Amino acid sequence: MKAYEFPAKFTADGQLELPVDLQQRLRHQPAARVIVLIDESDEEAANWTRITSAQFLAGYSEADEIYDRW
């Protein structure tokens, strides 16, 4: 399996625009597996941090306090 990484843009109609040189390399390929990574906004990252912390602490009970003492 080969992987190609490149910056790309979405067209106005929602299509992913591939660089011309990559289009030429892939011309004879019948199919591809695509993974799309997009940058998270600062707000979205903060929300994930908050949710993760809340879920972690939800499993914490007073009985676990013994592990906090040294």
The 8 nearest C-alpha neighbors of each residue, nearest first, counted from 0:
[[1, 2, 32, 31, 3, 30, 28, 33],
 [2, 0, 3, 31, 4, 32, 25, 24],
 [3, 1, 4, 0, 32, 33, 5, 31],
 [2, 4, 5, 1, 21, 33, 6, 0],
 [5, 3, 2, 6, 7, 21, 34, 1],
 [4, 6, 7, 3, 18, 17, 21, 2],
 [7, 5, 8, 4, 18, 17, 16, 36],
 [8, 6, 16, 5, 17, 15, 9, 18],
 [7, 9, 16, 15, 10, 6, 17, 14],
 [8, 10, 15, 14, 13, 16, 11, 7],
 [9, 11, 14, 13, 12, 15, 8, 16],
 [10, 12, 13, 9, 14, 8, 15, 16],
 [13, 11, 10, 14, 9, 15, 16, 8],
 [14, 12, 10, 11, 9, 15, 16, 8],
 [13, 15, 10, 9, 12, 16, 11, 8],
 [16, 14, 9, 8, 10, 17, 13, 7],
 [15, 17, 8, 9, 7, 14, 10, 18],
 [18, 16, 22, 7, 19, 15, 21, 8],
 [17, 19, 21, 20, 22, 16, 7, 5],
 [18, 20, 22, 21, 17, 23, 24, 16],
 [21, 19, 23, 22, 18, 24, 17, 25],
 [22, 20, 24, 23, 18, 19, 25, 17],
 [23, 21, 19, 25, 20, 24, 26, 17],
 [22, 24, 26, 20, 21, 25, 19, 27],
 [25, 23, 21, 22, 26, 20, 27, 28],
 [26, 24, 22, 28, 23, 27, 21, 29],
 [25, 27, 23, 24, 28, 22, 29, 21],
 [28, 26, 25, 29, 24, 23, 30, 22],
 [27, 29, 25, 30, 26, 31, 24, 23],
 [28, 30, 27, 31, 26, 25, 32, 24],
 [31, 29, 28, 32, 25, 27, 33, 26],
 [32, 30, 33, 29, 28, 25, 34, 0],
 [31, 33, 34, 30, 2, 0, 35, 1],
 [34, 32, 31, 35, 30, 2, 36, 3],
 [33, 35, 36, 32, 31, 37, 4, 2],
 [34, 36, 33, 37, 15, 7, 32, 38],
 [37, 35, 34, 38, 39, 33, 6, 7],
 [38, 36, 39, 35, 40, 34, 7, 6],
 [39, 37, 40, 36, 41, 44, 43, 35],
 [40, 38, 43, 44, 37, 41, 42, 36],
 [39, 41, 43, 42, 44, 38, 45, 37],
 [42, 40, 44, 43, 45, 39, 46, 38],
 [41, 43, 45, 40, 44, 46, 39, 47],
 [42, 44, 46, 40, 45, 41, 39, 47],
 [45, 43, 41, 47, 46, 42, 39, 48],
 [46, 44, 48, 42, 43, 47, 41, 49],
 [45, 47, 43, 49, 44, 48, 50, 42],
 [48, 46, 50, 44, 49, 45, 51, 43],
 [47, 49, 45, 51, 46, 50, 52, 44],
 [48, 50, 46, 52, 47, 51, 53, 45],
 [51, 49, 47, 53, 52, 48, 46, 54],
 [50, 52, 48, 54, 53, 49, 47, 55],
 [53, 51, 55, 49, 50, 54, 56, 48],
 [52, 54, 50, 56, 51, 55, 57, 49],
 [53, 55, 57, 51, 52, 56, 50, 58],
 [56, 54, 52, 53, 57, 58, 51, 59],
 [55, 57, 59, 53, 58, 54, 52, 60],
 [58, 56, 54, 55, 59, 53, 60, 52],
 [57, 59, 56, 55, 60, 54, 53, 63],
 [58, 60, 56, 57, 63, 61, 55, 62],
 [61, 59, 62, 63, 58, 64, 57, 56],
 [60, 62, 63, 64, 59, 65, 66, 58],
 [61, 63, 60, 64, 65, 59, 66, 67],
 [62, 64, 61, 65, 60, 66, 59, 67],
 [65, 63, 67, 61, 66, 62, 68, 60],
 [64, 66, 63, 67, 68, 62, 61, 69],
 [67, 65, 64, 68, 63, 69, 62, 61],
 [66, 68, 64, 65, 69, 63, 62, 61],
 [69, 67, 66, 65, 64, 63, 62, 61],
 [68, 67, 66, 65, 64, 63, 62, 61]]
